[in-house]
Amino acid sequence: MAETFSDLVAAEDVLLFVNAAVTASGQREFRSTADEQRLSLDFLHAYVRVNYRPLYAASLALDINDHNAALVVERLLRHADEAGPQEKRLEGRLVAARLATLPPPRVYRLFDALRAARVNNRRTRAVMRDWLASRPDLAHDAVKYRAGLKHAVRHAHLLPGGTELGDFLFAPRRRARYDDPRLDARRRARHEQAALYELPFTVAEGFAARHGVPRAVFLERMAPRMTRLERLRAQGRAGVPAAGLAAMPLTRLALYALSLGFEERAARRAELTGALRAAARRAAGPHAGTWGRVAAVLDDSYSSYGSGVKRRRPLAVALGCHFLLEALARPGGYAPLWTSGSTDPLMARPWGPTPLGARILDALETGPQRLLIVSDGWDNAPPGLAGEVLRVWRTRLDPERRTSVVHLNPVYDADGFDVRRLAPCVPTAGVRDAEDLPSLVEIAQFAEGRTGLAELRAYLDRRVALFLGDA
């Protein structure tokens, strides 16, 4: 059955939303404010929820970022009356599966947003009850996320009075001591320094400052209880050694490497490069070495700095993609080209204009089977050259599409309600984490305009089945 014009429009609308949900986080970007980002996102969420609710819910099975996943869950629960019984059952499974992947602070903030919006229907209470029941240790949550847990159980009427956990949250002075060692450590920490080191790091920090414990002493004694990310954040400030860099996710590791000064990067070159390559091999998985000859145009221009709240995020995505593409290409078949002309990715810094057109020409001259462009799309040296190069290449020099070209954009354009594109003939997908690159290249095929809603629905159905464990 032929696709109708409305089907093609629907497919384009859904892909536009997916690009936004992958990249946008409601925070200030290089060229737009936080308010502009949030206003643009709110419109997109409302538009897609009202017009394509089943596809809107299915986006929870894709690699959208945590900020937008929480917004999707909130709006599905807030507007539950728009769905039929079958839709509600599938949405409930998707919501439960996605909440299980979100960081606990994000989920508690979501519950607070539902409470502020006075959403307290039976479905919402069931979601809260099931998520809290799945938590491995509510006592730990009570200590580390006390306000969030307190608001959630009060809003959903979940915790009976008289229990130790209930007293800790709602009547903390009722008991002289608690049987649970973490709850009691939280009580004792107000007046006993030794109790600090029985608490989670983020909770203990506040008590350490109150007791005047020297920072270096505190970090040294807390090191065994710190998470890997907490160790990375503390390193360099008080001599806490980083451990297990190779186990870090690729983009987070790239952010950490770029946060170091040039001298430290040079001194730790072997360690950092080895860790980035190990993370890239994990992200590549079974696809390692299967992509043939690959060329990449990577944007390290001044705009790749991002903003004060997303510092060097676009550059970190480009750096992570560099190492991942190196792992995906056949041995010796990878050609990276940075817009600055740099040949040392570990020393990357946001600098200079964005001569994408010239770099794309250089990349195509290597005869790649795949060309990946990682950039915010603001081609300005000269403006528009990249789009013209890609148009001529696709229409005149390579109409048979022997070279696959995909543009990955890590920055959401609030004014355009999408990520900025280089050329209509080249598919563009939003990217937030470099490790999602293989799946984003797959979904980018739908952005070429040659496939419609039926194919997109089939793809989303497959992703939903995989996400829910039905496949």
C-alpha positions in Angstrom: 0.0 0.0 0.0 1.4 3.4 -1.0 2.3 5.9 1.6 0.0 9.0 1.7 1.3 12.5 2.1 0.0 12.6 5.7 2.0 9.4 6.5 5.2 11.0 5.2 4.5 14.1 7.3 3.8 11.9 10.4 7.1 10.1 9.9 8.9 13.4 9.6 7.2 14.8 12.7 8.2 11.7 14.8 11.8 11.8 13.6 12.0 15.5 14.4 10.8 14.7 17.9 13.3 11.8 18.3 16.2 14.1 17.2 15.1 16.7 19.8 14.6 14.1 22.5 18.1 12.7 21.9 19.9 16.0 22.0 17.9 18.6 24.0 18.1 18.8 27.8 16.4 22.1 28.5 19.8 23.7 29.3 21.6 26.6 27.7 23.4 25.9 24.5 26.0 27.9 22.5 23.3 29.7 20.5 20.1 29.5 22.6 19.1 30.1 26.2 17.7 27.6 28.6 14.2 29.3 28.4 14.2 29.0 24.6 15.2 25.3 24.9 12.5 24.5 27.4 9.8 26.4 25.5 10.7 24.6 22.2 10.8 21.2 23.9 7.4 21.8 25.6 5.8 22.5 22.3 7.3 19.4 20.7 6.2 17.1 23.5 2.6 18.5 23.4 2.4 18.3 19.6 3.7 14.7 19.3 1.7 13.4 22.4 -1.6 14.8 21.1 -1.1 13.7 17.4 0.9 10.5 17.7 0.5 9.2 21.2 1.5 5.5 20.5 4.7 6.6 18.8 5.3 9.2 21.6 5.2 6.4 24.1 7.3 4.1 21.9 10.1 6.7 22.0 10.8 5.5 25.6 12.4 2.4 23.9 14.8 4.6 21.9 18.1 6.2 23.0 16.4 9.5 24.0 18.1 11.2 26.9 17.0 11.0 30.6 15.6 14.5 30.6 13.2 13.8 27.8 12.4 10.3 29.0 11.2 11.8 32.3 9.1 14.4 30.4 7.5 11.6 28.3 6.6 9.6 31.4 5.2 12.7 33.2 3.0 13.7 30.2 1.8 10.1 29.7 0.7 9.9 33.3 -0.7 13.5 33.4 -2.9 12.9 30.4 -3.8 9.2 31.0 -7.4 9.8 29.8 -6.2 10.2 26.2 -5.3 6.5 26.0 -7.4 3.4 25.6 -7.1 0.3 27.7 -4.7 -1.5 25.4 -2.5 1.6 25.0 -2.4 2.0 28.8 -1.2 -1.5 29.3 1.7 -1.0 26.8 2.5 2.4 28.2 2.6 1.0 31.7 5.2 -1.6 30.7 7.2 1.0 28.8 7.1 3.5 31.7 8.1 0.8 34.2 11.0 -0.4 32.0 12.3 3.1 31.4 12.1 4.2 35.0 14.2 1.2 35.9 17.0 2.6 33.7 16.8 6.2 35.0 19.1 7.5 37.8 17.2 7.6 41.2 17.5 11.4 41.6 15.8 11.8 38.2 12.9 9.6 39.1 12.4 11.3 42.5 12.3 14.7 40.6 9.8 13.2 38.2 7.6 12.2 41.2 8.0 15.7 42.6 6.8 17.1 39.3 3.7 14.9 39.4 3.0 15.9 42.9 3.3 19.6 42.0 0.9 19.1 39.1 -1.5 17.2 41.5 -1.4 14.1 39.4 -2.5 11.4 41.8 -4.6 8.9 39.8 -4.6 5.2 40.4 -2.2 4.7 37.6 0.4 7.2 38.9 0.2 5.7 42.4 0.8 2.2 40.9 3.8 3.5 39.0 5.3 5.0 42.2 4.5 1.9 44.2 6.1 -0.5 41.8 9.2 1.6 41.3 9.7 2.0 45.0 9.1 -1.8 45.5 11.8 -2.5 43.0 14.4 -0.4 44.8 17.1 -2.6 46.2 17.5 -0.7 49.5 14.9 1.9 50.6 16.9 2.7 53.7 19.8 3.8 51.5 17.3 6.0 49.5 15.9 7.4 52.8 19.4 8.6 53.7 20.6 9.8 50.3 17.3 11.0 48.7 15.4 11.8 51.9 13.2 14.6 50.6 12.4 12.8 47.3 11.4 9.6 49.0 9.4 11.4 51.7 7.4 13.4 49.1 6.8 10.2 47.0 5.4 8.0 49.8 3.3 10.9 51.1 1.8 11.7 47.7 1.0 8.0 46.9 0.0 7.0 50.5 2.5 4.1 50.4 4.4 4.0 53.7 2.4 2.9 56.8 3.0 4.9 60.0 4.8 3.4 62.9 7.5 1.7 60.9 11.2 2.6 61.4 11.5 4.0 57.9 8.3 5.9 58.4 9.5 7.4 61.6 12.9 8.3 60.0 11.1 10.3 57.2 8.2 11.8 59.1 9.0 11.8 62.8 12.8 11.6 63.1 13.0 12.5 66.8 10.5 9.9 67.9 13.2 7.2 68.2 16.4 7.5 70.3 18.1 5.1 67.9 17.4 3.0 64.7 18.0 -0.6 64.2 19.1 0.0 60.6 22.8 1.0 60.7 22.5 3.6 57.9 19.5 5.3 59.4 21.2 5.4 62.8 24.4 6.7 61.2 22.4 9.6 59.7 21.1 10.3 63.2 24.5 10.2 64.8 26.2 12.2 62.1 24.8 15.4 63.6 27.1 15.2 66.6 29.6 12.4 65.8 32.3 12.7 63.2 33.0 9.0 63.0 29.4 8.4 61.7 30.2 10.5 58.6 32.2 7.6 57.1 29.2 5.3 57.3 27.1 7.5 55.0 26.9 8.0 51.2 29.5 10.4 50.0 27.1 13.2 48.9 25.4 13.1 52.3 28.6 12.9 54.3 30.0 16.0 52.5 27.5 18.3 54.2 28.2 16.9 57.6 32.0 17.1 57.1 31.7 20.8 56.3 29.6 21.3 59.4 32.2 19.5 61.6 35.1 21.3 59.9 36.8 18.1 58.7 39.7 19.0 56.3 38.8 18.2 52.8 41.9 16.0 52.1 41.3 14.0 55.2 37.6 13.5 54.4 38.3 12.4 50.8 41.0 10.0 51.9 38.8 8.3 54.4 35.7 8.3 52.2 37.5 6.8 49.1 36.3 3.2 49.7 32.7 4.4 49.8 32.9 6.7 46.7 31.4 5.7 43.4 33.6 5.7 40.3 32.1 9.1 39.1 32.7 10.6 42.5 36.3 9.6 42.4 36.7 11.2 39.0 35.2 14.4 40.2 37.4 14.5 43.3 40.6 13.6 41.4 43.0 16.5 41.1 41.4 18.5 43.9 42.8 16.5 46.7 45.0 13.8 45.2 42.4 11.1 45.2 43.6 8.5 42.6 41.2 7.6 39.8 40.4 4.0 39.5 38.9 2.0 36.7 38.9 4.6 33.9 38.6 1.9 31.3 35.2 0.9 32.8 33.7 4.4 32.3 31.1 5.0 29.6 32.8 6.5 26.4 31.3 10.0 26.4 31.7 10.5 30.1 35.3 9.4 29.8 35.8 11.9 26.9 34.3 14.7 29.0 36.7 13.8 31.8 39.8 13.7 29.5 38.8 17.1 28.0 38.4 18.6 31.5 42.2 18.0 32.2 44.8 20.5 31.3 47.0 20.0 28.3 50.1 19.1 30.4 48.2 16.5 32.4 46.7 15.0 29.2 50.2 14.7 27.7 51.6 13.1 30.9 48.7 10.6 31.0 48.4 10.1 27.2 48.9 6.3 27.3 46.4 5.8 30.2 43.7 8.1 28.7 44.1 6.8 25.2 44.0 3.2 26.4 40.9 3.9 28.5 39.1 5.6 25.6 39.9 2.8 23.2 38.7 0.2 25.7 35.4 2.1 26.1 35.1 2.4 22.3 35.6 -1.4 21.9 32.9 -2.1 24.4 30.5 0.3 22.7 31.3 -1.2 19.3 30.5 -4.7 20.5 29.9 -7.2 17.6 30.1 -4.4 15.1 33.8 -3.8 15.7 35.8 -3.9 12.4 32.7 -4.4 10.3 32.2 -0.9 8.8 34.9 -1.1 6.1 36.6 2.1 5.1 35.3 5.0 7.3 36.0 8.7 7.1 34.9 11.2 9.8 34.6 14.9 9.8 34.8 16.0 13.4 33.9 19.5 14.6 36.3 21.1 17.1 35.4 24.7 16.2 34.8 27.3 18.9 31.1 26.5 19.1 32.0 22.9 20.3 32.6 24.5 23.7 28.8 24.3 24.3 27.9 26.5 27.2 28.7 27.1 30.9 26.2 24.3 31.9 27.2 21.9 29.1 30.9 22.6 29.0 32.7 21.0 26.1 29.8 18.5 25.6 29.7 18.8 21.7 33.5 18.4 21.6 33.3 15.3 24.0 30.8 13.7 21.7 33.1 14.3 18.7 36.0 12.8 20.6 34.0 9.8 21.7 32.8 9.3 18.1 36.4 9.4 16.9 37.5 6.5 19.0 34.3 4.5 18.4 34.6 4.9 14.6 38.2 3.8 14.8 36.9 0.6 16.5 34.1 0.2 14.0 36.2 0.6 10.9 38.4 -2.2 9.5 42.0 -2.1 10.7 43.8 0.7 9.0 40.6 1.9 7.3 39.7 4.9 9.4 40.5 8.5 8.3 39.6 11.3 10.9 39.6 14.9 9.8 39.1 17.6 12.5 37.8 21.0 11.4 40.8 22.7 13.0 43.2 20.6 11.1 44.5 18.9 14.3 45.9 15.4 14.1 46.0 14.8 17.9 42.5 14.1 19.2 43.5 13.9 22.8 44.6 17.5 22.7 41.4 18.7 21.1 40.1 22.1 22.2 37.2 24.3 21.0 38.9 26.8 18.6 38.4 28.5 15.3 35.8 28.6 12.6 33.9 25.6 11.1 35.2 24.8 7.6 33.0 21.8 7.1 32.9 22.0 3.3 36.6 21.8 2.9 36.9 18.9 5.4 34.1 17.0 3.7 36.0 17.3 0.4 39.1 16.0 2.0 37.2 13.1 3.5 35.5 12.1 0.2 38.9 12.0 -1.5 39.9 9.1 0.7 37.2 7.0 -1.0 35.3 5.9 2.1 32.4 3.4 2.2 31.0 5.5 5.1 31.3 9.2 5.9 30.2 10.4 9.3 30.0 14.1 10.1 29.8 15.1 13.7 29.0 18.8 14.0 26.4 21.3 15.2 25.8 22.1 11.5 26.9 25.8 11.6 29.1 25.7 8.5 30.6 29.2 8.3 34.0 29.1 6.5 32.5 29.8 3.9 28.8 29.6 4.8 26.9 26.9 2.9 29.8 25.2 1.3 29.2 21.9 3.1 25.6 21.7 1.9 26.7 22.5 -1.7 29.5 19.9 -1.6 27.1 17.2 -0.4 24.4 18.1 -2.9 26.8 17.9 -5.9 28.3 14.7 -4.5 25.0 13.0 -4.0 23.3 14.2 -7.3 26.2 14.3 -9.7 29.2 12.2 -8.5 27.6 9.5 -6.4 23.9 9.1 -7.3 24.2 5.3 -6.8 25.0 6.0 -3.1 28.2 4.0 -3.0 29.3 6.1 -0.1 26.9 6.3 2.9 26.9 9.8 4.4 25.3 10.5 7.8 25.4 13.7 9.8 25.2 13.4 13.6 24.4 16.6 15.4 24.9 16.9 19.2 23.2 20.3 19.6 19.4 21.0 19.5 18.3 24.1 17.6 15.5 25.6 19.6 14.4 27.9 16.8 14.1 25.2 14.3 12.6 22.5 16.6 15.2 20.1 15.4 18.9 19.6 15.0 20.4 21.8 12.3 20.9 20.0 9.0 23.6 20.4 6.4 21.8 19.3 3.2 18.3 17.8 2.4 20.0 14.9 0.6 22.0 13.8 3.7 20.2 12.3 6.7 20.8 14.0 10.0 20.2 12.5 13.5 20.6 14.0 16.9 23.3 12.5 19.1 24.0 13.0 22.8 26.2 10.0 23.7 28.9 8.8 21.3 28.2 5.2 22.3 24.7 5.5 20.7 26.3 6.1 17.3 25.5 2.6 15.7 21.8 2.8 16.5 21.5 6.4 15.5 23.1 5.7 12.1 20.4 3.0 11.7 17.5 5.3 12.5 19.0 8.0 10.3 17.9 6.1 7.2 14.3 7.2 8.0 15.4 10.8 7.7 16.3 10.5 4.1 12.6 10.8 3.0 12.7 7.5 1.1 10.8 5.6 3.9 7.5 6.4 5.4 5.3 5.8 8.5 4.9 2.1 8.0 8.6 1.4 8.0 9.1 3.7 10.9 6.3 2.0 12.9 7.8 -1.4 12.2 11.2 -0.2 13.4 9.7 1.2 16.6 7.8 -2.0 17.2 11.1 -3.9 17.0 12.8 -1.6 19.4 9.8 -1.8 21.8 9.9 -5.6 21.7 13.6 -5.6 22.4 13.3 -3.0 25.1 10.5 -5.0 26.9 12.2 -8.4 26.4 9.4 -9.6 24.1 11.7 -10.3 21.1 
